[in-house]
Amino acid sequence: MKAMVQDSYGPPDVLELRDIDRPEPAPDEVLVRVHAAGVDQGTWHQVSGLPYLVRLVFGPRHPRVPVPGLDVSGVVEEVGARVTEFRPGDEVFGIGKGTFAEYTTAKTVVRKPANLTHEQAGAVAVSACTALAVTRGVEAGRRVLVIGAGGGVGSYAVQLATAAGASVTGVCGPSKVDLVRSLGAVEVVDYTREPLTGQYDLVVDIAGGRPFPVLRRLLTPRGTLVLVGSEEGGHWLGMGRQFGALIRRPFWTQRLRAPISIVRRAALDELSALLADGTITPAVDRTFALGDVPAAITYLRDGHARGKIVVTP
Ligand SMILES: NC(=O)c1ccc[n+]([C@@H]2O[C@H](COP(=O)([O-])OP(=O)(O)OC[C@H]3O[C@@H](n4cnc5c(N)ncnc54)[C@H](OP(=O)(O)O)[C@@H]3O)[C@@H](O)[C@H]2O)c1
């Protein structure tokens, strides 16, 4: 099968389109014919091996799985000996082990809602599960500020908080203002033109880069700040902001959370229901060919992606 393969960590062009053996599903896995595979910031961490902390997961010297990519939507081709839930031909989405390929093996997948294309379903798992975790417990009438609203996680966070009945303000750059409004935000702040003002019950900081005192001023006295991401944490741990939050937490009256989201089937089932009834819809900006994964990663890293981007083999 064709796959994007990396022998070492490095910039996106370490990836090469090659013919490799099709993977064999373990007893609890399915083999999926990939129709679409989402790209997110985690993809870049997988390819670059940065910050170095991620190599504990992906492999210390070179990637243990030489094909990157987690998000997937596709069709079950084969099932492992212990799998009873799926049969060949079933359409599924979730995460797989090396999805920038024609086939991948996967354990954490659920049935794809029929109303979704594979391109849409392949753009769900990592970003939407993160957004679900950070917006959980949001109540109707609450004021929510989503910083980084036009990106992968943000495009789902705006929709999920809006669906919960919150009044959402989205913060993004000028090229994403119309997208964020279309996702349900009642107010959109273009951070290149206007300062952030007001007070919010929940501030979801996906973009990073703003000092804690600035974010704290945006919170109501009993509000919550959730730190989702930031790409400025350095080459070693990459978690400077999360540690900064831990140190500050005891001194704040407001709540401060820095969750690490893990994609689980229960969350995918929950999202599947919301996707099936149209409560949320993946915002897919562009589709790239399998051999163009390096261009896709660069497009995302340069901040161009409006919502999500996907790769189709
Ligand atoms: N904690 C977890 O479990 C978890 C899970 C998934 C992802 N993450 C992290 O979350 C972060 C975002 O991931 P993502 O997939 O959503 O990335 P993304 O698709 O690149 O979205 C980030 C968005 O932030 C916007 N942005 C950049 N500078 C900004 C600023 N100063 N103010 C407001 N918005 C700004 C970008 O575009 P514009 O500037 O054009 O608006 C972009 O739309 C990454 O650091 C990722 O590693 C964490």
The ligand as an SDF file (V2000), in Angstrom:
LIG
                    3D

 48 52  0  0  0  0  0  0  0  0999 V2000
   -4.5440   19.7020   25.6310 N   0  0  0  0  0  0  0  0  0  0  0  0
   -4.8420   18.8360   24.6860 C   0  0  0  0  0  0  0  0  0  0  0  0
   -5.2040   17.6930   24.9520 O   0  0  0  0  0  0  0  0  0  0  0  0
   -4.7780   19.2680   23.2380 C   0  0  0  0  0  0  0  0  0  0  0  0
   -5.4620   18.5370   22.2490 C   0  0  0  0  0  0  0  0  0  0  0  0
   -5.4320   19.0110   20.9250 C   0  0  0  0  0  0  0  0  0  0  0  0
   -4.6900   20.1530   20.6330 C   0  0  0  0  0  0  0  0  0  0  0  0
   -4.0000   20.7850   21.6200 N   0  0  0  0  0  0  0  0  0  0  0  0
   -3.2220   21.9960   21.3270 C   0  0  0  0  0  0  0  0  0  0  0  0
   -4.1230   23.0600   21.0740 O   0  0  0  0  0  0  0  0  0  0  0  0
   -3.5100   23.9820   20.2030 C   0  0  0  0  0  0  0  0  0  0  0  0
   -4.4410   24.3080   19.0550 C   0  0  0  0  0  0  0  0  0  0  0  0
   -4.7100   23.1400   18.3120 O   0  0  0  0  0  0  0  0  0  0  0  0
   -5.6040   23.2460   17.0040 P   0  0  0  0  0  0  0  0  0  0  0  0
   -5.5530   21.8730   16.3840 O   0  0  0  0  0  0  0  0  0  0  0  0
   -6.9210   23.8530   17.2750 O   0  0  0  0  0  0  0  0  0  0  0  0
   -4.6800   24.2250   16.1350 O   0  0  0  0  0  0  0  0  0  0  0  0
   -5.0650   25.1530   14.9080 P   0  0  0  0  0  0  0  0  0  0  0  0
   -6.0750   24.4460   14.0720 O   0  0  0  0  0  0  0  0  0  0  0  0
   -3.7980   25.5930   14.3160 O   0  0  0  0  0  0  0  0  0  0  0  0
   -5.8050   26.3820   15.6080 O   0  0  0  0  0  0  0  0  0  0  0  0
   -5.1490   27.3740   16.3650 C   0  0  0  0  0  0  0  0  0  0  0  0
   -5.8310   28.7100   16.0090 C   0  0  0  0  0  0  0  0  0  0  0  0
   -5.3180   29.7590   16.8200 O   0  0  0  0  0  0  0  0  0  0  0  0
   -5.3810   30.9540   16.0300 C   0  0  0  0  0  0  0  0  0  0  0  0
   -4.4900   31.9550   16.6080 N   0  0  0  0  0  0  0  0  0  0  0  0
   -3.1520   32.1000   16.4320 C   0  0  0  0  0  0  0  0  0  0  0  0
   -2.6960   33.1450   17.1600 N   0  0  0  0  0  0  0  0  0  0  0  0
   -3.7650   33.6220   17.8340 C   0  0  0  0  0  0  0  0  0  0  0  0
   -3.9470   34.6850   18.7660 C   0  0  0  0  0  0  0  0  0  0  0  0
   -2.9170   35.4500   19.1580 N   0  0  0  0  0  0  0  0  0  0  0  0
   -5.1800   34.8870   19.2790 N   0  0  0  0  0  0  0  0  0  0  0  0
   -6.2320   34.1410   18.9130 C   0  0  0  0  0  0  0  0  0  0  0  0
   -6.1400   33.1240   18.0110 N   0  0  0  0  0  0  0  0  0  0  0  0
   -4.9200   32.8800   17.4800 C   0  0  0  0  0  0  0  0  0  0  0  0
   -4.9470   30.5020   14.6310 C   0  0  0  0  0  0  0  0  0  0  0  0
   -5.3920   31.2540   13.5080 O   0  0  0  0  0  0  0  0  0  0  0  0
   -5.7430   32.8510   13.4330 P   0  0  0  0  0  0  0  0  0  0  0  0
   -4.5870   33.5590   14.0380 O   0  0  0  0  0  0  0  0  0  0  0  0
   -5.8530   33.1290   11.9390 O   0  0  0  0  0  0  0  0  0  0  0  0
   -7.0430   33.0500   14.1410 O   0  0  0  0  0  0  0  0  0  0  0  0
   -5.5960   29.1210   14.5590 C   0  0  0  0  0  0  0  0  0  0  0  0
   -6.8760   29.1580   13.9300 O   0  0  0  0  0  0  0  0  0  0  0  0
   -2.1790   23.3650   19.7730 C   0  0  0  0  0  0  0  0  0  0  0  0
   -1.1520   23.9220   20.5700 O   0  0  0  0  0  0  0  0  0  0  0  0
   -2.3630   21.9010   20.0790 C   0  0  0  0  0  0  0  0  0  0  0  0
   -1.1400   21.2470   20.3100 O   0  0  0  0  0  0  0  0  0  0  0  0
   -4.0340   20.3710   22.9100 C   0  0  0  0  0  0  0  0  0  0  0  0
  1  2  1  0
  2  3  2  0
  2  4  1  0
  4  5  1  0
  4 48  2  0
  5  6  2  0
  6  7  1  0
  7  8  2  0
  8  9  1  0
  8 48  1  0
  9 10  1  0
  9 46  1  0
 10 11  1  0
 11 12  1  0
 11 44  1  0
 12 13  1  0
 13 14  1  0
 14 15  2  0
 14 16  1  0
 14 17  1  0
 17 18  1  0
 18 19  2  0
 18 20  1  0
 18 21  1  0
 21 22  1  0
 22 23  1  0
 23 24  1  0
 23 42  1  0
 24 25  1  0
 25 26  1  0
 25 36  1  0
 26 27  1  0
 26 35  1  0
 27 28  2  0
 28 29  1  0
 29 30  1  0
 29 35  2  0
 30 31  1  0
 30 32  2  0
 32 33  1  0
 33 34  2  0
 34 35  1  0
 36 37  1  0
 36 42  1  0
 37 38  1  0
 38 39  2  0
 38 40  1  0
 38 41  1  0
 42 43  1  0
 44 45  1  0
 44 46  1  0
 46 47  1  0
M  CHG  2   8   1  16  -1
M  END
$$$$
